[in-house]
Amino acid sequence: MPVPKRDNRGDGRGSRCRRRTLTQDHQDHAALAEIELCGELMIAASAAEGPLSRARIDEVLRRAAGELDEAPGPTR
């Protein structure tokens, strides 16, 4: 039995589904940014002679966050 269409897009999704998709896109972008920051910390830790100091961690995270801010974000 075909699914009734609720809007003009032809895919059967209503506007509430679109809002959920935008929220999921934002969550995906945030998760990817967090993974990127963790990766930068792992790279810095593997290159260090010993444990990273708090100052070095802050430096790595600030630099990586600045690079993420300059990268293009998700389009809406």
N, CA, C and O of each residue as an XYZ file, in Angstrom:
304
protein
N       0.852     -1.177      0.000
C       0.000      0.000      0.000
C       0.893      1.233      0.000
O       1.793      1.327      0.834
N       0.673      2.187     -0.912
C       1.516      3.390     -0.971
C       1.330      4.273      0.255
O       0.250      4.336      0.843
N       2.417      4.956      0.625
C       2.389      5.884      1.751
C       1.794      7.203      1.266
O       2.238      7.728      0.245
N       0.800      7.756      1.971
C       0.226      9.037      1.535
C       1.252     10.157      1.659
O       2.039     10.180      2.606
N       1.247     11.075      0.718
C       2.178     12.198      0.712
C       1.572     13.357      1.475
O       0.405     13.699      1.282
N       2.380     13.967      2.356
C       1.886     15.050      3.202
C       2.312     16.426      2.734
O       1.888     17.421      3.321
N       3.112     16.519      1.726
C       3.576     17.823      1.268
C       3.877     17.772     -0.222
O       3.632     16.754     -0.870
N       4.401     18.848     -0.764
C       4.655     18.927     -2.197
C       6.014     18.371     -2.609
O       6.325     18.333     -3.799
N       6.820     17.944     -1.656
C       8.141     17.438     -2.017
C       8.057     16.057     -2.642
O       8.971     15.646     -3.357
N       6.994     15.347     -2.390
C       6.820     14.047     -2.995
C       7.492     12.909     -2.264
O       7.459     11.769     -2.727
N       8.107     13.199     -1.120
C       8.786     12.125     -0.405
C       8.013     11.669      0.825
O       8.472     10.781      1.544
N       6.863     12.252      1.078
C       6.028     11.811      2.187
C       6.419     12.362      3.535
O       5.795     12.031      4.543
N       7.460     13.216      3.575
C       7.883     13.775      4.862
C       7.223     15.125      5.074
O       7.079     15.917      4.142
N       6.827     15.376      6.308
C       6.277     16.684      6.660
C       7.361     17.616      7.123
O       8.533     17.238      7.135
N       7.009     18.829      7.507
C       8.001     19.820      7.911
C       8.722     19.422      9.189
O       9.877     19.803      9.383
N       8.071     18.667     10.065
C       8.745     18.245     11.293
C       9.962     17.386     10.980
O      10.974     17.472     11.676
N       9.878     16.572      9.957
C      11.022     15.742      9.572
C      12.187     16.610      9.122
O      13.343     16.291      9.400
N      11.893     17.705      8.429
C      12.959     18.596      7.966
C      13.686     19.220      9.140
O      14.911     19.333      9.117
N      12.954     19.627     10.162
C      13.617     20.199     11.334
C      14.501     19.170     12.007
O      15.602     19.497     12.450
N      14.045     17.945     12.091
C      14.870     16.905     12.677
C      16.141     16.696     11.858
O      17.211     16.462     12.421
N      16.031     16.777     10.564
C      17.200     16.608      9.709
C      18.209     17.722      9.946
O      19.408     17.455     10.026
N      17.747     18.972     10.062
C      18.670     20.076     10.340
C      19.348     19.883     11.686
O      20.541     20.151     11.822
N      18.605     19.421     12.680
C      19.187     19.152     13.995
C      20.215     18.043     13.887
O      21.296     18.141     14.468
N      19.895     16.999     13.156
C      20.842     15.906     12.987
C      22.083     16.374     12.242
O      23.193     15.963     12.579
N      21.912     17.226     11.235
C      23.065     17.775     10.523
C      23.967     18.546     11.470
O      25.190     18.412     11.415
N      23.367     19.360     12.346
C      24.147     20.123     13.323
C      24.876     19.179     14.269
O      26.051     19.386     14.571
N      24.183     18.139     14.739
C      24.807     17.187     15.650
C      25.944     16.449     14.957
O      26.989     16.208     15.561
N      25.744     16.088     13.686
C      26.803     15.416     12.933
C      28.022     16.324     12.793
O      29.157     15.880     12.971
N      27.783     17.600     12.474
C      28.885     18.557     12.325
C      29.628     18.718     13.651
O      30.858     18.753     13.676
N      28.887     18.815     14.742
C      29.512     18.958     16.068
C      30.315     17.709     16.420
O      31.416     17.811     16.961
N      29.777     16.544     16.120
C      30.488     15.296     16.416
C      31.771     15.198     15.589
O      32.814     14.795     16.103
N      31.693     15.563     14.326
C      32.895     15.526     13.487
C      33.953     16.510     13.970
O      35.146     16.209     13.930
N      33.526     17.677     14.422
C      34.470     18.661     14.964
C      35.133     18.113     16.223
O      36.337     18.282     16.417
N      34.360     17.463     17.069
C      34.918     16.889     18.299
C      35.917     15.783     17.971
O      36.961     15.678     18.615
N      35.607     14.969     16.987
C      36.529     13.907     16.566
C      37.823     14.517     16.034
O      38.915     14.026     16.317
N      37.685     15.595     15.258
C      38.861     16.290     14.721
C      39.748     16.809     15.858
O      40.969     16.665     15.806
N      39.142     17.408     16.876
C      39.910     17.923     18.014
C      40.615     16.792     18.755
O      41.773     16.930     19.147
N      39.921     15.678     18.945
C      40.550     14.530     19.616
C      41.724     14.003     18.798
O      42.764     13.638     19.348
N      41.547     13.968     17.483
C      42.633     13.522     16.606
C      43.851     14.413     16.726
O      44.982     13.929     16.779
N      43.621     15.721     16.770
C      44.742     16.659     16.925
C      45.468     16.430     18.247
O      46.696     16.493     18.307
N      44.701     16.164     19.305
C      45.338     15.877     20.601
C      46.151     14.587     20.542
O      47.242     14.518     21.108
N      45.635     13.575     19.870
C      46.373     12.313     19.762
C      47.665     12.497     18.977
O      48.697     11.929     19.336
N      47.614     13.282     17.914
C      48.819     13.548     17.124
C      49.853     14.281     17.977
O      51.035     13.936     17.965
N      49.401     15.294     18.716
C      50.317     16.050     19.577
C      50.900     15.151     20.672
O      52.087     15.243     20.984
N      50.076     14.292     21.248
C      50.554     13.403     22.312
C      51.557     12.394     21.776
O      52.531     12.070     22.455
N      51.332     11.896     20.577
C      52.268     10.906     20.029
C      53.603     11.541     19.650
O      54.627     10.859     19.628
N      53.600     12.834     19.355
C      54.838     13.519     18.993
C      55.598     14.026     20.224
O      56.769     14.390     20.123
N      54.942     14.051     21.369
C      55.559     14.598     22.582
C      56.470     13.570     23.240
O      56.286     12.361     23.099
N      57.452     14.089     23.958
C      58.381     13.223     24.698
C      57.733     12.639     25.955
O      58.077     11.536     26.380
N      56.805     13.372     26.539
C      56.125     12.927     27.751
C      54.676     13.375     27.706
O      54.154     13.713     26.644
N      54.030     13.375     28.858
C      52.637     13.822     28.894
C      52.505     15.281     28.457
O      53.401     16.092     28.693
N      51.394     15.602     27.826
C      51.142     16.986     27.406
C      50.783     17.836     28.622
O      49.998     17.422     29.475
N      51.361     19.012     28.687
C      50.996     19.945     29.749
C      49.634     20.554     29.413
O      49.179     20.496     28.271
N      49.004     21.128     30.412
C      47.715     21.796     30.163
C      47.869     22.932     29.165
O      46.987     23.170     28.340
N      48.989     23.629     29.244
C      49.236     24.726     28.308
C      49.353     24.199     26.874
O      48.822     24.803     25.941
N      50.048     23.077     26.704
C      50.190     22.488     25.361
C      48.839     21.987     24.846
O      48.534     22.156     23.666
N      48.036     21.381     25.700
C      46.697     20.926     25.306
C      45.859     22.118     24.857
O      45.191     22.061     23.824
N      45.898     23.194     25.634
C      45.148     24.407     25.251
C      45.623     24.938     23.906
O      44.810     25.333     23.070
N      46.921     24.947     23.697
C      47.491     25.439     22.442
C      47.006     24.600     21.252
O      46.597     25.143     20.226
N      47.055     23.284     21.402
C      46.622     22.386     20.327
C      45.135     22.580     20.035
O      44.728     22.663     18.876
N      44.334     22.650     21.087
C      42.891     22.792     20.887
C      42.530     24.146     20.289
O      41.641     24.228     19.441
N      43.204     25.202     20.717
C      42.936     26.527     20.139
C      43.278     26.564     18.652
O      42.507     27.077     17.842
N      44.435     26.017     18.304
C      44.848     26.004     16.900
C      43.879     25.169     16.060
O      43.455     25.599     14.987
N      43.532     23.980     16.548
C      42.623     23.100     15.807
C      41.231     23.717     15.707
O      40.592     23.629     14.659
N      40.754     24.340     16.784
C      39.436     24.977     16.756
C      39.430     26.141     15.770
O      38.437     26.356     15.076
N      40.522     26.890     15.700
C      40.626     27.985     14.739
C      40.575     27.472     13.312
O      39.956     28.094     12.448
N      41.221     26.345     13.060
C      41.182     25.756     11.720
C      39.778     25.268     11.389
O      39.330     25.398     10.250
N      39.080     24.709     12.374
C      37.702     24.246     12.150
C      36.771     25.430     11.878
O      35.865     25.336     11.050
N      37.000     26.541     12.577
C      36.169     27.723     12.367
C      36.324     28.273     10.956
O      35.375     28.816     10.390
N      37.517     28.133     10.386
C      37.779     28.628      9.038
C      37.247     27.696      7.962
O      37.040     28.118      6.824
N      37.021     26.428      8.311
C      36.520     25.453      7.324
C      35.052     25.726      7.034
O      34.314     26.176      7.910
N      34.630     25.453      5.802
C      33.216     25.656      5.486
C      32.343     24.700      6.291
O      32.669     23.522      6.437
N      31.248     25.210      6.804
C      30.314     24.400      7.582
C      29.277     23.737      6.715
O      29.323     23.857      5.491
N      28.331     23.029      7.335
C      27.276     22.380      6.562
C      26.362     23.422      5.931
O      26.116     24.481      6.507
N      25.870     23.111      4.757
C      24.942     24.020      4.093
C      23.520     23.654      4.444
O      23.197     22.493      4.695
N      22.689     24.656      4.456
C      21.279     24.408      4.784
C      20.430     24.595      3.585
O      19.212     24.430      3.659
